[in-house]
Every structure is written in C-alpha cells, then in structure tokens.
Amino acid sequence: MKVIYFDHAATSWPKPDGVREALSAYFGEAGGNPGRSGHRMSIAAARVVEDARDAVARLFGASDPSRVSFTQNATHALNIAIYGVLKPGDRVVTTSVEHNSVMRPLRHVETLGVSLDVVSSEPDGSLDLENLRKALKVGARLLVTTHASNVAGAILPTAEIAAIAHEYGVLCLVDAAQTAGALPIAVEASDIDLLAFTGHKSLLGPTGTGGLYIREGLHVEPLLRGGTGSDSAHETQPTFAPDAHESGTLNVAGLAGLAEGVRFIQRVGVDAIRKHEQELTTRFLTGASGIAGLYTYGPASVSARCGVVSFNIDGAVSSEIGQILDDSFGILCRTGLHCAPLAHRTMGTFPTGTVRFSFGYSNTLEEIDVALNALREIAAWAASGKQAGAAWTV
C-alpha cells in the first residue's frame, strides 16, 4: 500500500534528497565543533553554521544574518523571546488560536507577575484587528501571535498586526512554525521585531533545528548561558548577536540539512510552493464539500489559509477516522487537539478535536483524490453501517 503523507504541519516528509546528502557530507567532511578549535574540521563546521545562517536570513529578508540565532526548534525560540523580553509587571497580549508553545510559557510568566490578555479570535481562526487594537491601546510590552493557525489554517496579516502594535509602542513576536518556507516572510519589510521558526516543517530540514530572528537594537535577555566558543576569556555571557543566544554546541549536522532545505525552497520559489499548496487545498475543500456528514473548519477562502485543513465526520471521532485512514488507506494525518486546546475551544471542537490534513510541496492532486474517496467511504460507514452496529472492516 502506497503511503500518502498529510502531516506536514507536524514535520515535513520526505525531505529533499539534498538534505540527506548534506547530513552525510557533514559527518564525512566537517565533523568538528564550530568555534571551539582552530583546526580545519572545526573551521569547516563553523562554515556550515554560517552558510545556514546566511540562507535563512536571505529567505526571511533579514539584511544582517547575525540577527538569526539558531535554536532546537520554534518552541525553544519562543521561550527565548518570551522570557527574554517580559518581566514582572509587564503586560502581554496574544490570540485565542495559539499553540501551546506560546500559551504554556505565557501562562507560566503570568504566575510570575506578568499580566496576560488573550484576544478572542473568530471561530474560523481569523482575527478581528479592531479587537486587537482595543487590547493594545491599554498598553503592553509584547504582542505574541501566530502567522498561521496549526489547526484552522487561518493566516494572520503579520505586517498589519506589527504596524498596529508599534502604534502603541508594543513589540511584536511572530510564531512562524507553520509558515516559514511555505509563505513569503520579510521580517524587515514587515517591521517584525521577533520571529520564531522551526527547521523541520516547511523549511524541509531535520528535526532539532530552528531559530529566532531578533531585530537590530532589541535586547533579549538570554535564556541559557554557557560556552559559545567566543569571548572565552570572560565568565559572563556575550551580549552580541548571535552568540548571546547560542550557548552550547549547535546541531551542526541538522543545520547542514536545514541550509540545503532552504536552498531547495529558494530554487523552487516560495511563491511556487504557495501556489501548489493552494491548488491542493482547493481540490480537497471542493471535494469535501460534497461529502455528506463531513464538516471542515477554517476560512472559506483558500487565499486566507495555509495548507492546513481540519475536519470532522458525523458519527465518528477523530482518532477513529485517523486510524482507519492509516490502516485501510495508507493515509497519514494527525487527530485530536494538536497541542492547541485554546484554538479548539475557539473553533468549538474541544475536547474531541479534529482530523487534520496538512499538505506539502511533495503532495499531488492525485493523492487528494485518493483521500477524498477514502473519506466518502468512511462517511458512508459512519452514517449507516456504524449506526447499525457494523464495525469498520479493511
């Protein structure tokens, strides 16, 4: 049975061939520790890191690559930003469709004396900017918002949001975990203060990679302190970028793969990737609209969403549907609450959650058609056979 992979919002698969080749080349030719020695393999490893930094900076429209600090993932980057900017007595604003990578650290700093205001999003995941403006008028230190919901797929207008935040002297942190590599991002043109990203999703790199963009002139207190391979004569943490936020040995092999993933994206073009994912999403939503008992969530317009579609089928729970899709049709997806319980409360799908299909550049229209046929069978069973007590049979 051919596997159809619709779980790119969790991690992309398969990776481009060049990503695997880059990892192999690193281990064979540049396996040293970057910045820790002066020998050729250490220098080669440092070159791998800086090549990755340059590639990411170009993709995100950052003129100074040193403003990109590498992390383990987007969660790590978000924690650096949240704990490094906020202090007791500050106020932070966010939305009701955020991932737990945002909500859990925000709920924690709330216990430390930071005031938290959650602006209610619409059930489709979109955000009323007037409601956001009202929340920011009161005053805040930081606004944290996703670029696109990992559940509803709704894309938020980050440039407009950043402009509103800056009207009131509020810093803007964007969680681009779902969009980096799949949607155009221009941090300087959009005047974004901080942008967290992960490397293993639409950037097509390995797990254990990610980073935080910090605009010039903005101080973010380090989350970790330790060896950086620089300024070694001093026992205090370096204050210059990117070293201030890169304590400990980086995942150099992962960054070699990340750099190649980014180069693949640059060769194909973000606009081409975006167009392809829109075609996939359109095909799915059009077909799904004709399946009795199947309900999709998120914006009606494909232009207002990324390649993420959540849905449910009357008479069946999401986990049951996901298991049938895997066992009987070879279709891999994610079910449940997607580490975003507040988003599901906003959508009205808590506590049972949804089935989530998330499409990537490697998917095809033919795979969408196979999935639609599978969902027609499941919906028919849920509406008739299951109600009569018949179990699903492969």
Secondary structure as GFF3:
##gff-version 3
##sequence-region A 1 394
A	DSSP	beta_strand	4	5	.	.	.	ID=ss1
A	DSSP	alpha_helix	17	29	.	.	.	ID=ss2
A	DSSP	alpha_helix	40	60	.	.	.	ID=ss3
A	DSSP	three_ten_helix	65	67	.	.	.	ID=ss4
A	DSSP	beta_strand	68	71	.	.	.	ID=ss5
A	DSSP	alpha_helix	74	85	.	.	.	ID=ss6
A	DSSP	beta_strand	91	95	.	.	.	ID=ss7
A	DSSP	alpha_helix	100	111	.	.	.	ID=ss8
A	DSSP	beta_strand	115	119	.	.	.	ID=ss9
A	DSSP	alpha_helix	129	137	.	.	.	ID=ss10
A	DSSP	beta_strand	142	146	.	.	.	ID=ss11
A	DSSP	alpha_helix	158	167	.	.	.	ID=ss12
A	DSSP	beta_strand	171	175	.	.	.	ID=ss13
A	DSSP	beta_strand	194	198	.	.	.	ID=ss14
A	DSSP	beta_strand	210	214	.	.	.	ID=ss15
A	DSSP	three_ten_helix	243	245	.	.	.	ID=ss16
A	DSSP	alpha_helix	252	268	.	.	.	ID=ss17
A	DSSP	alpha_helix	270	288	.	.	.	ID=ss18
A	DSSP	beta_strand	294	297	.	.	.	ID=ss19
A	DSSP	three_ten_helix	302	304	.	.	.	ID=ss20
A	DSSP	beta_strand	308	313	.	.	.	ID=ss21
A	DSSP	alpha_helix	318	329	.	.	.	ID=ss22
A	DSSP	beta_strand	331	332	.	.	.	ID=ss23
A	DSSP	beta_strand	334	336	.	.	.	ID=ss24
A	DSSP	alpha_helix	341	347	.	.	.	ID=ss25
A	DSSP	beta_strand	354	358	.	.	.	ID=ss26
A	DSSP	alpha_helix	365	380	.	.	.	ID=ss27
A	DSSP	pi_helix	381	385	.	.	.	ID=ss28
###
